């Protein structure tokens, strides 16, 4: 298995431009339209699965329970869990912001 450090990194300047483009989106609809144009259906499905796994892990579900409920591979769930604890903090930041918005 590749470590996070050995994964191919995008050109930093281009990556920043993509992040700026995403940050410029103002509505959920704009975001959906952008992702529909930018990503393949399989890429969108993979990102959707990962985000769903975040919520289920936060709710205390086990990898096996998530696998049974969603059909998502245990490997994918484990990868999400690893990035939730050892990643950049993005999952947690967005999860908490959305949780606060619901209040």
Backbone bond lengths (Angstrom), bond angles and torsions (degrees), N, CA, C in turn:
res aa  C-N    CA-C-N  psi(-1)  N-CA   C-N-CA  omega(-1)  CA-C   N-CA-C  phi
1 X - - - 1.453 - - 1.519 107.97 -
2 X 1.324 116.46 138.15 1.450 121.62 178.35 1.519 110.27 -73.74
3 X 1.315 115.36 142.79 1.457 118.18 172.37 1.520 107.94 -82.85
4 X 1.312 116.03 162.83 1.465 120.09 -179.69 1.525 110.12 -59.20
5 X 1.325 117.49 -37.18 1.451 120.92 -178.60 1.520 112.47 -67.82
6 X 1.337 118.27 -28.63 1.456 120.22 -177.00 1.527 113.03 -88.24
7 X 1.333 117.57 -8.46 1.452 119.83 178.13 1.522 109.20 -67.97
8 X 1.323 116.13 145.18 1.463 120.41 179.62 1.525 109.57 -63.66
9 X 1.316 115.72 128.43 1.464 121.84 179.65 1.520 108.75 -98.85
10 X 1.337 116.64 141.49 1.469 118.81 176.60 1.522 109.94 -71.76
11 X 1.323 115.57 161.50 1.452 120.92 173.40 1.520 108.23 -53.96
12 X 1.320 117.52 127.50 1.469 121.94 -173.10 1.526 112.37 -58.99
13 X 1.329 117.23 -43.17 1.464 120.00 179.89 1.516 111.78 -64.14
14 X 1.322 116.44 -43.38 1.463 120.43 179.05 1.530 110.77 -66.28
15 X 1.317 116.14 -38.05 1.464 121.07 178.51 1.527 110.06 -62.95
16 X 1.321 116.54 -42.91 1.471 120.69 177.96 1.527 110.94 -62.86
17 X 1.326 117.00 -38.85 1.474 120.62 178.20 1.525 110.47 -64.51
18 X 1.323 117.09 -39.87 1.468 120.20 176.86 1.528 109.98 -64.01
19 X 1.320 117.13 -43.78 1.472 120.76 178.42 1.527 110.50 -61.17
20 X 1.320 117.57 -40.52 1.467 121.47 177.63 1.526 110.28 -63.32
21 X 1.327 116.05 -40.78 1.466 119.72 178.74 1.526 110.51 -61.75
22 X 1.325 116.77 -45.01 1.466 120.93 179.38 1.524 110.35 -64.36
23 X 1.320 116.66 -42.89 1.467 120.72 -179.35 1.530 111.93 -65.78
24 X 1.321 117.80 -21.68 1.468 120.60 -179.59 1.522 112.93 -78.44
25 X 1.327 117.50 -13.58 1.457 121.07 -178.18 1.521 109.65 -68.84
26 X 1.309 116.31 136.59 1.467 120.64 -173.76 1.522 114.63 -105.14
27 X 1.323 117.94 -21.97 1.457 120.02 -177.54 1.524 110.68 -134.69
28 X 1.317 114.78 163.69 1.461 120.00 176.03 1.521 110.13 -61.02
29 X 1.316 116.57 -39.60 1.468 120.26 179.31 1.529 111.05 -61.93
30 X 1.337 116.91 -45.04 1.466 119.78 177.58 1.529 110.87 -59.31
31 X 1.323 115.72 -41.41 1.459 120.30 179.00 1.527 110.61 -62.02
32 X 1.317 116.72 -46.46 1.469 121.04 -179.94 1.530 110.59 -61.21
33 X 1.316 117.17 -43.44 1.469 120.71 179.65 1.527 110.92 -63.55
34 X 1.334 116.74 -41.63 1.452 120.82 179.26 1.528 110.72 -64.58
35 X 1.341 116.52 -47.58 1.462 119.78 179.88 1.526 111.52 -63.94
36 X 1.328 117.40 -37.72 1.471 120.58 178.16 1.527 111.25 -61.80
37 X 1.337 116.00 -36.37 1.466 119.76 178.99 1.528 111.98 -79.09
38 X 1.316 117.07 -34.37 1.457 122.17 -173.63 1.525 113.43 -81.71
39 X 1.321 117.05 -38.27 1.464 122.09 -169.42 1.519 112.46 -112.26
40 X 1.324 114.76 155.68 1.458 120.15 171.55 1.524 108.27 -76.61
41 X 1.343 117.51 160.60 1.471 118.75 175.21 1.532 112.50 -55.72
42 X 1.334 117.47 -36.71 1.470 120.27 179.67 1.525 111.30 -66.53
43 X 1.334 117.47 -38.12 1.471 120.56 177.85 1.527 110.77 -66.50
44 X 1.319 116.36 -41.50 1.466 119.97 178.10 1.525 110.17 -64.26
45 X 1.330 116.88 -41.91 1.464 120.47 178.11 1.526 110.83 -61.75
46 X 1.332 117.33 -41.96 1.461 120.82 -179.82 1.529 110.70 -63.70
47 X 1.334 117.12 -43.97 1.470 120.06 179.18 1.525 110.98 -66.83
48 X 1.326 116.62 -38.89 1.464 121.06 178.33 1.527 110.36 -63.22
49 X 1.328 116.59 -43.41 1.469 120.72 177.44 1.523 110.95 -60.53
50 X 1.331 117.34 -44.70 1.460 120.51 -179.33 1.523 111.23 -62.19
51 X 1.330 116.05 -42.71 1.460 118.65 -179.88 1.533 110.80 -67.18
52 X 1.324 116.59 -38.39 1.470 119.83 176.67 1.525 110.56 -62.20
53 X 1.332 116.51 -39.35 1.463 120.74 179.04 1.529 110.94 -62.28
54 X 1.330 117.53 -36.48 1.465 120.45 177.98 1.525 109.91 -57.35
55 X 1.323 117.30 -50.07 1.461 121.04 -179.16 1.516 112.45 -61.83
56 X 1.314 116.41 -40.84 1.465 119.91 -179.22 1.529 111.45 -70.08
57 X 1.329 116.92 -39.12 1.463 119.86 176.06 1.524 110.82 -65.01
58 X 1.333 116.76 -41.01 1.462 120.79 177.75 1.524 110.94 -63.02
59 X 1.337 116.74 -29.47 1.463 121.43 178.56 1.530 111.98 -81.07
60 X 1.337 116.66 0.46 1.457 120.50 175.93 1.515 115.68 89.70
61 X 1.319 117.15 10.76 1.463 119.73 179.08 1.525 110.82 -72.51
62 X 1.315 116.55 147.04 1.466 121.20 176.89 1.524 109.50 -82.72
63 X 1.331 115.06 164.71 1.469 119.99 178.52 1.530 109.95 -56.75
64 X 1.323 116.33 -44.79 1.476 121.08 -177.95 1.528 111.26 -65.21
65 X 1.328 117.17 -40.01 1.470 119.86 177.49 1.529 110.37 -62.75
66 X 1.318 116.49 -42.06 1.470 120.38 179.75 1.518 109.42 -65.29
67 X 1.327 117.01 -41.95 1.457 121.31 177.07 1.524 110.81 -59.25
68 X 1.322 117.61 -46.31 1.468 121.74 -179.13 1.523 111.76 -65.78
69 X 1.322 116.55 -39.35 1.459 121.19 -176.61 1.525 112.82 -75.36
70 X 1.339 116.77 -35.08 1.468 119.89 -170.94 1.520 114.72 -114.59
71 X 1.324 117.07 -21.18 1.458 120.19 -173.51 1.524 112.02 83.42
72 X 1.316 117.05 -0.18 1.457 122.25 178.19 1.530 108.55 -68.08
73 X 1.314 116.89 142.06 1.461 118.73 -179.16 1.526 110.94 -68.38
74 X 1.320 114.71 149.03 1.460 120.77 177.63 1.531 108.93 -62.28
75 X 1.324 117.10 -33.04 1.470 121.33 177.92 1.519 110.73 -62.26
76 X 1.326 117.41 -44.56 1.467 120.89 178.57 1.519 110.55 -63.70
77 X 1.316 116.72 -44.29 1.465 120.70 179.41 1.525 109.68 -61.34
78 X 1.313 116.66 -42.67 1.457 120.76 178.49 1.519 112.21 -63.21
79 X 1.311 116.53 -38.70 1.468 121.03 178.07 1.526 110.20 -63.77
80 X 1.330 116.47 -44.11 1.467 120.28 177.88 1.527 109.59 -61.19
81 X 1.324 117.22 -46.17 1.462 121.18 -179.24 1.528 110.72 -60.45
82 X 1.317 116.70 -40.12 1.468 120.49 179.58 1.527 110.41 -63.75
83 X 1.319 117.71 -43.54 1.456 120.36 -179.99 1.525 111.75 -71.86
84 X 1.331 116.88 -25.04 1.468 119.50 174.94 1.526 110.74 -65.84
85 X 1.332 117.16 -30.97 1.463 119.96 -178.35 1.522 113.28 -101.27
86 X 1.316 117.74 -30.49 1.463 120.50 -174.15 1.526 113.13 -120.26
87 X 1.311 117.53 9.58 1.453 120.69 -178.15 1.513 112.38 -87.21
88 X 1.302 115.68 -154.99 1.470 122.16 -176.95 1.519 113.48 -86.86
89 X 1.318 117.26 -5.67 1.460 120.71 -179.16 1.520 113.68 94.11
90 X 1.307 117.01 3.06 1.460 120.64 -178.21 1.513 114.23 -65.15
91 X 1.326 116.75 -43.64 1.467 119.40 178.97 1.522 110.06 -57.65
92 X 1.331 116.08 -49.31 1.471 120.97 -176.53 1.525 110.91 -63.79
93 X 1.326 116.71 -42.98 1.466 120.95 -178.53 1.526 110.90 -59.74
94 X 1.311 116.25 -49.58 1.463 120.10 -177.86 1.524 110.74 -69.56
95 X 1.326 117.29 -40.27 1.455 120.46 178.46 1.529 110.48 -58.32
96 X 1.327 116.67 -46.63 1.465 120.64 -179.04 1.531 111.69 -66.94
97 X 1.320 117.59 -39.32 1.469 120.07 178.44 1.526 111.26 -62.45
98 X 1.317 116.24 -43.63 1.466 119.16 179.65 1.520 110.98 -68.71
99 X 1.324 116.62 -35.56 1.467 120.82 176.57 1.522 110.20 -62.57
100 X 1.316 117.61 -42.10 1.465 122.44 178.73 1.539 111.29 -65.79
101 X 1.319 116.83 -37.86 1.466 120.63 179.49 1.525 111.95 -64.47
102 X 1.340 116.43 -30.32 1.467 120.67 -179.81 1.506 112.12 -70.52
103 X 1.332 117.33 -22.85 1.469 120.88 -177.14 1.501 111.89 -72.97
